[in-house]
Amino acid sequence: MISSNRRPAYLYIFLLMILPIMDSLNGLINGGGNENGISLGIVYRIVLVVVGLVYWCVYGVDKEDITYLMILFTYLIISAVVYYNYYISTYTILLFKLLLPILVIVTLVSLYRVGKVDINILNRIMNFWTILFPLTLLLAYILGIGFSTYGNNSNLPGESVGFKGLYYAQNDISYVIDILYLYVVNKIVNQINLFNLIGFILVLFSSIIMGLKGNYLIIIAVTIFYLVRIEKDSSTKRRKFVLLIMIVTGIIAGLILFKDDINKIVERWQYFYSRNGFLSFITSTRSDRIAPTFEWLKDTLGFTGILIGSGYSYTDMIVPYKFVEMDFFDIFFQIGVIGVLLIYGYYLKLYLRNRKTQFYSGAFLLTLLISCLSGHILETALSGVFFGVICAGMIIGKSSNRSLIKKP
């Protein structure tokens, strides 16, 4: 907990809270976002990082974190130097995004250790995001100023469907909505109030209009998990019944309100299922890219490529300018086995040390599942900041339960 004579890190908290506003403005200014160039979104994150570094200098950072960051940063620089080519600016921004969630985690945990942030503040950020993220989608939908999830003004079958607001990548905002759905359902099971009910409806409607099958599957899985989980508390059972009524009512209302959009979404699914087959359809052809990309890596760079990756080059070989879009494989093809161990080893260590934080540890596991299946988590700016807060919540929540605040 934050002591009464210590003020929270207001500036950093504010910068985190305005994340959906900044990314929506970025999309509005750049016609859907400029993921690889210098944009408002990138400038915003640079400010976030710089402010975090200032806090490091003032309040200190754990030596273990600094050592790890120095090793990882050095390795990423080596990767950029070894695979220096005309993709270098794009690759540099990509590596910055890979570092971003880790920098957010280290900053928030450092601020927690000096009493500037606590789990209640992180929960308030999540509460704020539960309303603001869906509103940026739904208001844009009502105003007609956003972008289709798949294509815009296209006559191809199954194209120009769904809605992603002003966000650059649908997978990023889909991941955010997935975790917010987990968050708000978890809150309803524990407490039913007007704020939680409004948040639930907003998140559910946002999910419906995006039209992503992966998003729908996650929503269904989270719902079933909470409804069938055995609870001895009769009040919890009543809250689950209310949740079930809300889900059914919300889905029916969504089907009525967004009927035309849903028909287009189903038509798209039918088209690509008949064209690609079940596995490619379920993975959105991501699974088709893994084997040929690995063969290219092995044949072109051999053991060296497997060990340290190929930088950004692999995206231009199998499917031009295309990631695999499954984070584990993208990170492997970019920075090799060593990079995978450095990145995933860090996150695995965090989980094993702090896995008993109720919501945040569950959100962490769901994040890794989404990251492995649909990507766009560990290497994108929106998801990266969001995931950093989830990881920090897992650590701080566990520490708060033990009532410990370590000094730097």
Secondary structure, 3 states (H helix, E strand, C coil): CCCCCCCCCHHHHHHHHCHHHHHHHHHHHHCCCCCCCCCHHHHHHHHHHHHHHHHHHHHCCCHHHHHHHHHHHHHHHHHHHHCCCCCHHHHHHHHHHHHHHHHHHHHHHHHHHCCCCCHHHHHHHHHHHHHHHHHHHHHHHHHCCCCCCECCCCCCCCCCECCCCCCCCHHHHHHHHHHHHHHHHHHHHHCCCHHHHHHHHHHHHHHHHHCCHHHHHHHHHHHHHHHHCCCCCHHHHHHHHHHHHHHHHHHHHHHHHCHHHHHHHHHHHHHHHHHHCHHHHHCCCHHHHHHHHHHHHHHHHHHHHHHHCCCCHHHHCCCCCCCCCCHHHHHHHHHHHHHHHHHHHHHHHHHHHHCCCHHHHHHHHHHHHHHHHHCCCCCCHHHHHHHHHHHHHHHHHHHHHCCCCCCC
